[in-house]
């Protein structure tokens, strides 16, 4: 098991703060990048995904792939946007996700904790939570390289 791990908490008071984080992470993305998003309904996962796609120069409108499971977009890098909320672990396993995770593009998995066993060991995981104030608190966990370095850099230098 990968022991390399870094974490931080990012407070997003406005939508622009979430977009700024998505933009920063998209600029770091390279082929094989795997990002996992979890959080309550309405916490901002789709808004983050849309900003992330824009930063990857995706021209198409990006929306949640809740019923299609996986949407593929072209940008600076291929962008694979997944929503595994409605899948069992067995159904997800049959999709051949490794081809996405270890391919030439960037994979963003909404509700990824539901398929934890299928995710690559190295990844960045964001958990989004709505606070009573309406602000979002985003817990960022970098596991393995380059994600521990990304998380440490965000912690040290901000977004």
SEVO-669925 format. One record per atom (N, C-alpha, C): residue number from 0; residue in one letter; atom name; x, y, z. Coordinates in pm, whole numbers. Example, Ala and Ser with C-alpha at 12.3 -4.5 7.8 and 13.67 -1.06 7.14 Angstrom:
BEGIN
  num  residuo  atomo      xx      yy      zz
    0        A      N    1319    -569     780
    0        A     CA    1230    -450     780
    0        A      C    1320    -330     780
    1        S      N    1285    -225     708
    1        S     CA    1367    -106     714
    1        S      C    1290       3     787
This chain:
BEGIN
  num  residuo  atomo      xx      yy      zz
    0        X      N      84    -119       0
    0        X     CA       0       0       0
    0        X      C      88     125       0
    1        X      N      43     225     -72
    1        X     CA     116     350     -84
    1        X      C     107     428      46
    2        X      N     220     461     106
    2        X     CA     222     533     233
    2        X      C     234     684     212
    3        X      N     269     727      90
    3        X     CA     285     868      62
    3        X      C     149     935      58
    4        X      N     133    1043     139
    4        X     CA       2    1102     154
    4        X      C      18    1246     200
    5        X      N     -58    1339     143
    5        X     CA     -59    1478     188
    5        X      C    -203    1526     186
    6        X      N    -236    1621     273
    6        X     CA    -374    1671     277
    6        X      C    -379    1817     316
    7        X      N    -489    1881     280
    7        X     CA    -516    2017     323
    7        X      C    -665    2043     313
    8        X      N    -709    2150     377
    8        X     CA    -849    2191     371
    8        X      C    -851    2328     303
    9        X      N    -934    2339     200
    9        X     CA    -948    2464     123
    9        X      C   -1088    2516     142
   10        X      N   -1100    2640     181
   10        X     CA   -1232    2701     201
   10        X      C   -1267    2782      77
   11        X      N   -1381    2749      18
   11        X     CA   -1429    2819    -101
   11        X      C   -1552    2900     -62
   12        X      N   -1534    3030     -44
   12        X     CA   -1644    3116      -4
   12        X      C   -1739    3147    -117
   13        X      N   -1685    3145    -241
   13        X     CA   -1766    3177    -360
   13        X      C   -1736    3073    -467
   14        X      N   -1824    3070    -568
   14        X     CA   -1804    2980    -681
   14        X      C   -1667    3004    -744
   15        X      N   -1624    3128    -751
   15        X     CA   -1495    3163    -812
   15        X      C   -1379    3094    -740
   16        X      N   -1393    3072    -610
   16        X     CA   -1287    3003    -534
   16        X      C   -1277    2857    -577
   17        X      N   -1392    2794    -596
   17        X     CA   -1393    2655    -645
   17        X      C   -1335    2650    -786
   18        X      N   -1373    2745    -868
   18        X     CA   -1322    2750   -1006
   18        X      C   -1171    2772   -1008
   19        X      N   -1121    2855    -919
   19        X     CA    -977    2881    -911
   19        X      C    -901    2753    -875
   20        X      N    -953    2676    -781
   20        X     CA    -891    2549    -744
   20        X      C    -892    2453    -863
   21        X      N   -1006    2443    -932
   21        X     CA   -1017    2354   -1048
   21        X      C    -916    2395   -1155
   22        X      N    -903    2525   -1179
   22        X     CA    -809    2575   -1278
   22        X      C    -666    2539   -1241
   23        X      N    -632    2558   -1115
   23        X     CA    -496    2527   -1069
   23        X      C    -463    2379   -1087
   24        X      N    -556    2292   -1050
   24        X     CA    -533    2148   -1064
   24        X      C    -529    2106   -1211
   25        X      N    -611    2167   -1294
   25        X     CA    -611    2133   -1437
   25        X      C    -478    2170   -1502
   26        X      N    -418    2279   -1456
   26        X     CA    -287    2318   -1511
   26        X      C    -179    2217   -1477
   27        X      N    -197    2142   -1369
   27        X     CA    -100    2040   -1328
   27        X      C    -125    1906   -1397
   28        X      N    -244    1889   -1449
   28        X     CA    -285    1760   -1506
   28        X      C    -197    1717   -1623
   29        X      N    -174    1586   -1627
   29        X     CA     -95    1524   -1732
   29        X      C    -163    1392   -1769
   30        X      N    -122    1327   -1878
   30        X     CA    -182    1197   -1910
   30        X      C    -175    1102   -1789
   31        X      N    -287    1037   -1760
   31        X     CA    -293     944   -1648
   31        X      C    -336    1007   -1517
   32        X      N    -363    1138   -1515
   32        X     CA    -410    1202   -1393
   32        X      C    -546    1145   -1354
   33        X      N    -560    1109   -1226
   33        X     CA    -687    1059   -1174
   33        X      C    -728    1146   -1056
   34        X      N    -849    1203   -1067
   34        X     CA    -903    1289    -963
   34        X      C   -1038    1231    -922
   35        X      N   -1060    1223    -792
   35        X     CA   -1184    1169    -736
   35        X      C   -1257    1281    -663
   36        X      N   -1386    1296    -691
   36        X     CA   -1469    1396    -622
   36        X      C   -1578    1325    -544
   37        X      N   -1593    1363    -421
   37        X     CA   -1701    1313    -337
   37        X      C   -1759    1431    -261
   38        X      N   -1876    1411    -205
   38        X     CA   -1939    1515    -125
   38        X      C   -2090    1507    -136
   39        X      N   -2154    1588     -56
   39        X     CA   -2300    1590     -54
   39        X      C   -2355    1638    -188
   40        X      N   -2481    1604    -214
   40        X     CA   -2549    1660    -330
   40        X      C   -2550    1811    -316
   41        X      N   -2520    1880    -424
   41        X     CA   -2519    2026    -421
   41        X      C   -2393    2088    -363
   42        X      N   -2292    2006    -339
   42        X     CA   -2169    2057    -278
   42        X      C   -2076    2125    -379
   43        X      N   -2103    2106    -508
   43        X     CA   -2022    2174    -609
   43        X      C   -1938    2084    -697
   44        X      N   -1966    1954    -697
   44        X     CA   -1887    1861    -778
   44        X      C   -1899    1893    -927
   45        X      N   -2020    1919    -974
   45        X     CA   -2038    1949   -1116
   45        X      C   -1977    2084   -1151
   46        X      N   -1993    2183   -1066
   46        X     CA   -1931    2315   -1091
   46        X      C   -1780    2302   -1098
   47        X      N   -1722    2222   -1009
   47        X     CA   -1578    2198   -1012
   47        X      C   -1540    2130   -1144
   48        X      N   -1616    2027   -1182
   48        X     CA   -1588    1952   -1305
   48        X      C   -1593    2043   -1428
   49        X      N   -1691    2132   -1432
   49        X     CA   -1704    2224   -1544
   49        X      C   -1585    2319   -1552
   50        X      N   -1544    2373   -1439
   50        X     CA   -1429    2464   -1437
   50        X      C   -1301    2389   -1473
   51        X      N   -1289    2268   -1426
   51        X     CA   -1172    2185   -1456
   51        X      C   -1165    2160   -1607
   52        X      N   -1278    2126   -1667
   52        X     CA   -1283    2100   -1812
   52        X      C   -1248    2227   -1891
   53        X      N   -1302    2342   -1850
   53        X     CA   -1269    2468   -1918
   53        X      C   -1119    2493   -1914
   54        X      N   -1058    2466   -1799
   54        X     CA    -913    2487   -1785
   54        X      C    -833    2388   -1869
   55        X      N    -895    2274   -1903
   55        X     CA    -831    2178   -1994
   55        X      C    -861    2211   -2140
   56        X      N    -928    2326   -2161
   56        X     CA    -961    2375   -2295
   56        X      C   -1066    2289   -2366
   57        X      N   -1154    2228   -2287
   57        X     CA   -1268    2156   -2343
   57        X      C   -1370    2261   -2388
   58        X      N   -1412    2254   -2512
   58        X     CA   -1505    2353   -2569
   58        X      C   -1651    2316   -2548
   59        X      N   -1680    2187   -2534
   59        X     CA   -1818    2142   -2516
   59        X      C   -1869    2177   -2376
   60        X      N   -2003    2182   -2365
   60        X     CA   -2064    2199   -2233
   60        X      C   -2047    2069   -2155
   61        X      N   -2002    2079   -2032
   61        X     CA   -1982    1962   -1947
   61        X      C   -2092    1961   -1841
   62        X      N   -2162    1848   -1834
   62        X     CA   -2260    1831   -1728
   62        X      C   -2238    1696   -1664
   63        X      N   -2309    1671   -1557
   63        X     CA   -2288    1547   -1483
   63        X      C   -2330    1426   -1566
   64        X      N   -2242    1327   -1576
   64        X     CA   -2274    1206   -1653
   64        X      C   -2350    1102   -1572
   65        X      N   -2446    1147   -1492
   65        X     CA   -2517    1059   -1400
   65        X      C   -2576     936   -1468
   66        X      N   -2640     955   -1583
   66        X     CA   -2707     842   -1646
   66        X      C   -2624     779   -1757
   67        X      N   -2528     852   -1811
   67        X     CA   -2442     795   -1916
   67        X      C   -2317     732   -1857
   68        X      N   -2289     754   -1732
   68        X     CA   -2177     700   -1655
   68        X      C   -2044     765   -1695
   69        X      N   -2008     763   -1823
   69        X     CA   -1879     818   -1867
   69        X      C   -1902     907   -1989
   70        X      N   -1849    1029   -1981
   70        X     CA   -1849    1119   -2097
   70        X      C   -1704    1150   -2132
   71        X      N   -1676    1152   -2259
   71        X     CA   -1541    1180   -2307
   71        X      C   -1542    1312   -2382
   72        X      N   -1441    1394   -2354
   72        X     CA   -1429    1525   -2416
   72        X      C   -1286    1542   -2468
   73        X      N   -1273    1627   -2570
   73        X     CA   -1140    1661   -2621
   73        X      C   -1103    1800   -2574
   74        X      N    -979    1814   -2532
   74        X     CA    -924    1943   -2490
   74        X      C    -774    1935   -2503
   75        X      N    -703    2010   -2420
   75        X     CA    -557    2001   -2419
   75        X      C    -513    1856   -2400
   76        X      N    -589    1785   -2320
   76        X     CA    -576    1640   -2300
   76        X      C    -716    1582   -2308
   77        X      N    -729    1454   -2347
   77        X     CA    -862    1393   -2339
   77        X      C    -912    1400   -2193
   78        X      N   -1040    1431   -2178
   78        X     CA   -1099    1445   -2045
   78        X      C   -1210    1342   -2032
   79        X      N   -1197    1253   -1933
   79        X     CA   -1295    1148   -1907
   79        X      C   -1367    1183   -1777
   80        X      N   -1495    1213   -1789
   80        X     CA   -1575    1254   -1674
   80        X      C   -1672    1141   -1640
   81        X      N   -1659    1086   -1520
   81        X     CA   -1739     972   -1479
   81        X      C   -1825    1006   -1358
   82        X      N   -1941     945   -1351
   82        X     CA   -2026     952   -1234
   82        X      C   -2067     809   -1202
   83        X      N   -2014     755   -1095
   83        X     CA   -2037     614   -1062
   83        X      C   -2140     595    -950
   84        X      N   -2218     700    -923
   84        X     CA   -2314     696    -814
   84        X      C   -2413     581    -826
   85        X      N   -2458     553    -946
   85        X     CA   -2563     453    -968
   85        X      C   -2508     313    -997
   86        X      N   -2377     295    -988
   86        X     CA   -2317     166   -1021
   86        X      C   -2283      85    -897
   87        X      N   -2296     -45    -910
   87        X     CA   -2242    -133    -806
   87        X      C   -2093    -148    -835
   88        X      N   -2019    -197    -741
   88        X     CA   -1877    -221    -760
   88        X      C   -1855    -319    -876
   89        X      N   -1940    -421    -885
   89        X     CA   -1928    -520    -991
   89        X      C   -1954    -458   -1128
   90        X      N   -2056    -373   -1138
   90        X     CA   -2086    -306   -1265
   90        X      C   -1971    -215   -1306
   91        X      N   -1916    -142   -1211
   91        X     CA   -1803     -53   -1241
   91        X      C   -1682    -133   -1287
   92        X      N   -1661    -247   -1225
   92        X     CA   -1546    -331   -1261
   92        X      C   -1557    -380   -1406
   93        X      N   -1678    -401   -1454
   93        X     CA   -1700    -450   -1590
   93        X      C   -1677    -343   -1697
   94        X      N   -1664    -216   -1657
   94        X     CA   -1649    -107   -1753
   94        X      C   -1506     -93   -1808
   95        X      N   -1410    -164   -1750
   95        X     CA   -1273    -151   -1797
   95        X      C   -1214     -14   -1765
   96        X      N   -1233      32   -1643
   96        X     CA   -1191     166   -1604
   96        X      C   -1040     187   -1612
   97        X      N    -963      79   -1600
   97        X     CA    -817      93   -1608
   97        X      C    -772     157   -1738
   98        X      N    -847     134   -1846
   98        X     CA    -812     195   -1974
   98        X      C    -819     347   -1965
   99        X      N    -911     398   -1884
   99        X     CA    -920     542   -1862
   99        X      C    -814     588   -1763
  100        X      N    -805     518   -1650
  100        X     CA    -714     558   -1543
  100        X      C    -569     563   -1589
  101        X      N    -530     470   -1672
  101        X     CA    -390     460   -1712
  101        X      C    -369     497   -1859
  102        X      N    -465     572   -1914
  102        X     CA    -458     610   -2054
  102        X      C    -390     744   -2075
  103        X      N    -421     804   -2188
  103        X     CA    -357     929   -2229
  103        X      C    -431    1053   -2181
  104        X      N    -540    1034   -2110
  104        X     CA    -620    1149   -2069
  104        X      C    -621    1171   -1919
  105        X      N    -712    1259   -1879
  105        X     CA    -734    1294   -1739
  105        X      C    -871    1239   -1701
  106        X      N    -877    1167   -1591
  106        X     CA   -1003    1107   -1546
  106        X      C   -1050    1174   -1418
  107        X      N   -1175    1220   -1419
  107        X     CA   -1237    1277   -1301
  107        X      C   -1357    1190   -1267
  108        X      N   -1356    1133   -1147
  108        X     CA   -1460    1038   -1106
  108        X      C   -1543    1099    -993
  109        X      N   -1670    1131   -1023
  109        X     CA   -1760    1176    -918
  109        X      C   -1812    1055    -842
  110        X      N   -1819    1068    -710
  110        X     CA   -1863     961    -619
  110        X      C   -1763     844    -621
  111        X      N   -1637     874    -642
  111        X     CA   -1535     772    -654
  111        X      C   -1516     684    -533
  112        X      N   -1552     732    -414
  112        X     CA   -1534     648    -295
  112        X      C   -1620     522    -304
  113        X      N   -1722     522    -388
  113        X     CA   -1807     405    -405
  113        X      C   -1737     291    -478
  114        X      N   -1628     324    -549
  114        X     CA   -1552     221    -621
  114        X      C   -1405     224    -576
  115        X      N   -1385     255    -452
  115        X     CA   -1251     270    -394
  115        X      C   -1156     157    -436
  116        X      N   -1204      35    -435
  116        X     CA   -1120     -81    -465
  116        X      C   -1069     -81    -610
  117        X      N   -1137      -9    -698
  117        X     CA   -1101      -9    -840
  117        X      C   -1012     110    -878
  118        X      N    -998     205    -789
  118        X     CA    -921     326    -819
  118        X      C    -771     298    -812
  119        X      N    -693     372    -891
  119        X     CA    -547     357    -881
  119        X      C    -500     399    -741
  120        X      N    -392     341    -698
  120        X     CA    -337     374    -567
  120        X      C    -297     521    -560
  121        X      N    -236     573    -666
  121        X     CA    -197     714    -670
  121        X      C    -309     795    -734
  122        X      N    -356     897    -660
  122        X     CA    -466     981    -710
  122        X      C    -480    1102    -619
  123        X      N    -560    1198    -663
  123        X     CA    -596    1310    -577
  123        X      C    -745    1300    -552
  124        X      N    -784    1320    -427
  124        X     CA    -923    1301    -386
  124        X      C    -971    1431    -321
  125        X      N   -1083    1482    -369
  125        X     CA   -1144    1602    -312
  125        X      C   -1279    1565    -253
  126        X      N   -1299    1600    -127
  126        X     CA   -1429    1582     -63
  126        X      C   -1486    1720     -38
  127        X      N   -1604    1747     -94
  127        X     CA   -1665    1880     -88
  127        X      C   -1783    1879       9
  128        X      N   -1783    1979      95
  128        X     CA   -1886    1987     198
  128        X      C   -1941    2129     204
  129        X      N   -2073    2142     216
  129        X     CA   -2136    2273     231
  129        X      C   -2145    2304     380
  130        X      N   -2092    2419     417
  130        X     CA   -2096    2462     557
  130        X      C   -2228    2535     584
  131        X      N   -2261    2556     710
  131        X     CA   -2384    2628     746
  131        X      C   -2387    2767     686
  132        X      N   -2271    2828     669
  132        X     CA   -2260    2963     613
  132        X      C   -2286    2965     462
  133        X      N   -2292    2846     401
  133        X     CA   -2309    2838     256
  133        X      C   -2176    2823     184
  134        X      N   -2066    2847     255
  134        X     CA   -1935    2826     196
  134        X      C   -1910    2677     177
  135        X      N   -1816    2648      87
  135        X     CA   -1775    2509      67
  135        X      C   -1642    2488     136
  136        X      N   -1629    2375     196
  136        X     CA   -1501    2334     250
  136        X      C   -1459    2213     167
  137        X      N   -1339    2219     109
  137        X     CA   -1292    2113      22
  137        X      C   -1170    2049      86
  138        X      N   -1184    1923     120
  138        X     CA   -1074    1847     178
  138        X      C    -999    1783      63
  139        X      N    -871    1810      53
  139        X     CA    -790    1763     -58
  139        X      C    -687    1664      -5
  140        X      N    -690    1544     -62
  140        X     CA    -598    1438     -21
  140        X      C    -517    1394    -143
  141        X      N    -388    1412    -138
  141        X     CA    -301    1363    -244
  141        X      C    -236    1234    -198
  142        X      N    -249    1132    -278
  142        X     CA    -194    1001    -243
  142        X      C    -101     955    -354
  143        X      N      25     932    -322
  143        X     CA     122     891    -423
  143        X      C     167    1011    -506
  144        X      N     263     987    -591
  144        X     CA     314    1094    -677
  144        X      C     238    1096    -808
  145        X      N     215    1214    -861
  145        X     CA     263    1346    -820
  145        X      C     170    1416    -722
  146        X      N      66    1346    -677
  146        X     CA     -42    1411    -603
  146        X      C      -3    1459    -464
  147        X      N      90    1391    -397
  147        X     CA     135    1443    -268
  147        X      C     210    1573    -289
  148        X      N     288    1583    -396
  148        X     CA     360    1707    -425
  148        X      C     263    1819    -460
  149        X      N     159    1789    -538
  149        X     CA      60    1890    -573
  149        X      C      -7    1945    -447
  150        X      N     -47    1853    -359
  150        X     CA    -118    1891    -237
  150        X      C     -27    1971    -146
  151        X      N      97    1928    -132
  151        X     CA     193    2002     -49
  151        X      C     216    2142    -105
  152        X      N     225    2154    -238
  152        X     CA     244    2284    -301
  152        X      C     123    2375    -278
  153        X      N       4    2320    -290
  153        X     CA    -118    2399    -263
  153        X      C    -119    2447    -118
  154        X      N     -79    2360     -29
  154        X     CA     -78    2392     114
  154        X      C      25    2503     142
  155        X      N     139    2494      79
  155        X     CA     247    2590     103
  155        X      C     224    2723      31
  156        X      N     178    2717     -93
  156        X     CA     169    2837    -176
  156        X      C      27    2887    -202
  157        X      N     -72    2812    -157
  157        X     CA    -211    2852    -180
  157        X      C    -254    2823    -323
  158        X      N    -377    2855    -350
  158        X     CA    -435    2831    -482
  158        X      C    -415    2953    -565
